[in-house]
Amino acid sequence: MHNLDWRAVARNVLLARELDQLEERELAPGKMNDPRKMIKYQFSAGGHELVQVLLACALDHPHDAAGVYYRSRPFMLSIGLTAREALAAGMARVGSPSEGRDVGVVFNMPSRGRATALPSAGDVGSQFSPSAGWAHAIRYRVRVLQEREWEGAIAVAMGGDASVASNGFWAALNIATTQNLPLLFWIEDNGYGISVPAHLQIPNGNIAANLAAYGNLKIFECDGTNPREAAQTIFDAVRYTRENGTALARLRVPRLQGHTYGEDQRAYKSEGQIAREFESDPVLRLREFVLQNGMSANDWDEMVNEIRAELRAALSEAEALPDPDASQATRFVYFDGIVNAQGGLRKENANVEITNGAPERDGSRMNMLDAIRKTLEHELRVNPRMLFFGEDVGPRGGVHRATVGLQKEFGEARVFDTSLNEEGIMGRALGLAWAGLLPVPEIQFRKYADPAQMQLDDIGTTRWRTANKFANPMVVRMPAGFLVKQFGALGDPWHSPTNEVVYAHMPGWRVAFPSNAEDAVGLLRTALRGDDPTIFLEHRGLLDTTNARRPYPGDDFCLPFGVASRVSEGDELTVITWGECVYRCLEAAQNFSGRVEILDLRTLAPWDKEAVLASVKKTGKALVVHEDLHTAGFGAEIAAILAHDAFSDLDAPIERIASTDTPIPFSVELLQAVIPSVEKIRAAMERLLAF
Ligand SMILES: Cc1ncc(C[n+]2csc(CCOP(=O)(O)OP(=O)(O)O)c2C)c(N)n1
């Protein structure tokens, strides 16, 4: 704080302001008619500049990171984003942080010697729990990996006053305060979320006052237009977070323009209020302040002129940048051999490789649950960057018992219980992965991943959205489906949906749904050593059943994704299935020996089209069986591919047997009416064989 270079602060504040004004006057829709040169979505940071520039000055540790949001451009310009890149981003050009893939103010930036800008997203509130994940990674890298160079680093989660009403804010608040993580919640309070006043977001509209009594949270607050007060508060807040742990800073600022360019504030702000906000413009106050502290009015004007000239040059350079190459639009959904700049094990040179040996099959048979536990245990042993967490996974060993003994063996830093918040579990995983660790969260039951849907979407798309700058491999285990008891299957609407199709529909994710212990081990290990995020579904009805037991295939066994397994051979009908339905299909096919070929897909993203097409070419008939609901289930995708790619090979209509389009019922009788029963499958086989 004492060494603060106010001239440099003024320069960055003015750069941000002049950039906004250039866009507003010449480049926004209505001002610019050439769509290639238009800033199609203009977000002014007018009023927010000073606090952001001061924050950037305070973040001087190379492993500091900030979860930025769409109004964070002054901060971005202060940590190394160039004006040319900023303009190129608005025009969706190559050479911008997302290479034209994302909105111009949705930033990401690996460290350029200053703080890392974690990949932001358009969803308000999504930045908080990943920032908590980065803060958690700092702690882990210092205490577990003994990397002293991470000591003293912090994460900052930046948001507006309305964002404090989001799930993500509360998820991150509980993560950080229960573990006292070095995370600074940074709330730029301009009083509005678009048009909705802050008092409709939280009581009295003041998050600092509301959280005054929150445990393990130090509150800072200031007038973000007053240079001396703001600088003191911001440096104090950053120092507190570095030295003690979680803090929240509320910076009161005006929002001088509408939410986005062209939005008329007069619908919800009086003329008087708008005028008062302009009077409190931090640029005016900063000018007054620096003029009182040694800078002359001439110096100031010269600085403005220099910046204007610099922006003109940056604009010409940005306009000369090419548009993205359309042939590259599908690139970087998955890892394709080019190591990203930030995130994931490969970037860290972690020595965990996917091997391709044969499975060992001479041991005694093990159930799928024990096989999964054994695999997790081995990978935790060989990969110190792996962390395992979720609800009840610690001393209890998980409600499914997949982690029994793991906390005892590896300690609470590596295997730990989380707060009950799936958004937080997945968001934290994202931040951990960006910081070079391997998060392996457990979602207790498939349906309870739903509160995390926004994070799950964003996890899948980060590599693509950042044009391969950031990656976040992780493995998310999710038990799904009904249970098997002595009397048969038992389900209910909460613990039993499988709904795997949702994940197959989300770009960037790999999806595994193994049917036996050997495949589970091989696929899990491949995922744990891979470069992409993976959803790993474990059917509850297979975890401890005899049919899914296999010998443990060995500590190095990896199974590639996208390779189906032929579990029964036949030449008259191809059955395509996965998960628990594999066994239903095998039972149903008993009457038709040698006639029915059953393919267990094992993974849905990617899925083995080649094997399916080759088999259908041979048999001429196809039946898809899955436990997920019928309408728009993954079977519909398979049927559509077959209808197109195997049209001339088909001798019968493609059939699908799936759960009825209802929730999964509790009554045993109702359940049998809903899920694909052996009888229904057998009847479909019979129909098709006779067709
Ligand atoms: C999850 C989600 N809901 C709604 C929106 C639409 N939206 C974008 S910004 C915004 C207001 C956010 O206001 P605030 O957090 O106070 O930040 P400010 O824009 O004032 O800086 C809304 C409702 C969104 N982007 N994401």
The ligand as a MOL file (V3000), in Angstrom:
LIG
                    3D

  0  0  0     0  0            999 V3000
M  V30 BEGIN CTAB
M  V30 COUNTS 26 27 0 0 0
M  V30 BEGIN ATOM
M  V30 1 C -27.5700 -17.7110 -13.5000 0
M  V30 2 C -27.8680 -16.4450 -14.2350 0
M  V30 3 N -29.0740 -15.8530 -14.0920 0
M  V30 4 C -29.3460 -14.7080 -14.7540 0
M  V30 5 C -28.4300 -14.1190 -15.5660 0
M  V30 6 C -28.7350 -12.8250 -16.3290 0
M  V30 7 N -27.9820 -11.7120 -15.6860 0 CHG=1
M  V30 8 C -26.7930 -11.3330 -16.1520 0
M  V30 9 S -26.0810 -10.1720 -15.2240 0
M  V30 10 C -27.3710 -10.1240 -14.1550 0
M  V30 11 C -27.3160 -9.1770 -12.9790 0
M  V30 12 C -26.1460 -9.3810 -12.0850 0
M  V30 13 O -25.9460 -8.2660 -11.2520 0
M  V30 14 P -24.7760 -8.1280 -10.2210 0
M  V30 15 O -24.3540 -9.4490 -9.7440 0
M  V30 16 O -25.1740 -7.1460 -9.1780 0
M  V30 17 O -23.5660 -7.5420 -11.0490 0
M  V30 18 P -23.4750 -6.1690 -11.8700 0
M  V30 19 O -23.9540 -6.4950 -13.2610 0
M  V30 20 O -24.3430 -5.1750 -11.1940 0
M  V30 21 O -22.0510 -5.7830 -11.8590 0
M  V30 22 C -28.3570 -11.0300 -14.5580 0
M  V30 23 C -29.6600 -11.1950 -13.8830 0
M  V30 24 C -27.1970 -14.7900 -15.7110 0
M  V30 25 N -26.2470 -14.3190 -16.5150 0
M  V30 26 N -26.9440 -15.9100 -15.0190 0
M  V30 END ATOM
M  V30 BEGIN BOND
M  V30 1 1 1 2
M  V30 2 1 2 3
M  V30 3 2 2 26
M  V30 4 2 3 4
M  V30 5 1 4 5
M  V30 6 1 5 6
M  V30 7 2 5 24
M  V30 8 1 6 7
M  V30 9 2 7 8
M  V30 10 1 7 22
M  V30 11 1 8 9
M  V30 12 1 9 10
M  V30 13 1 10 11
M  V30 14 2 10 22
M  V30 15 1 11 12
M  V30 16 1 12 13
M  V30 17 1 13 14
M  V30 18 2 14 15
M  V30 19 1 14 16
M  V30 20 1 14 17
M  V30 21 1 17 18
M  V30 22 2 18 19
M  V30 23 1 18 20
M  V30 24 1 18 21
M  V30 25 1 22 23
M  V30 26 1 24 25
M  V30 27 1 24 26
M  V30 END BOND
M  V30 END CTAB
M  END
